[in-house]
Amino acid sequence: MAINKELLEILACPLCKEEVKLTADENGLKCVKCHRVYPIRNGIPVMLIEEAKIEEE
């Protein structure tokens, strides 16, 4: 299930408040600044800091 484009435009990293982008596999949203990847479960982004994994470039 794809993330709605309008929703993606308003979502931000809850830690550093920067933009998030859809990962290549479309299973997460990655912060452009702190590189945390927030999972997408059943089409719903889980924007909780404790659920995120830090992933380098």
N, C-alpha and C positions, 0 to 999 in steps of 0.2 A: 504494500500500500504506500503510495507516494505522499510526501508531505505537501500540503497546500502551499502554493507559492507566496500568498499573502502572509500566511503564518510564519514561514521561513524568514520573511523580510523583517518581522517585528521581534523575533526571538533574539535573545542576547545571552551571553555567558553569565550565569548568576554570580560568578566570582569576580571577574574583571570587567564585566559589562560590555565586552567587545562582540563583534559580529560572529555568528556561527555559520558554518557551511556544511552542506550535506557531504558525508564521506563517499568515496568512490563506490563502495558496496551498498550504499543507501541504508545502512543499518545504524547510523549514528550521525550526530551533529558535532563538528569539530570547531573549537574556538580558534580564531586566527591569531590570537595573542598568546594564551597560556597553553595551547595544544591539548586541552582536555576534550575527550570525546564522550558526549552524552548519548546513551543508548536510545534507540527508538524501539518501543515494544508495542506490538499490535497497532502500529500506525501512530502511536502517541509518543512524543519526545519526553524523556524522563530528565528534566532539567534540575536534578539534585546534585550538588557538589560531591556528596559521598558516593553517588552511583557512577561518577565519571572516572575514566581511566586516562592517565597522561600518556600521550603518544607523540613522539618527536616527528619531525617532518618526514 
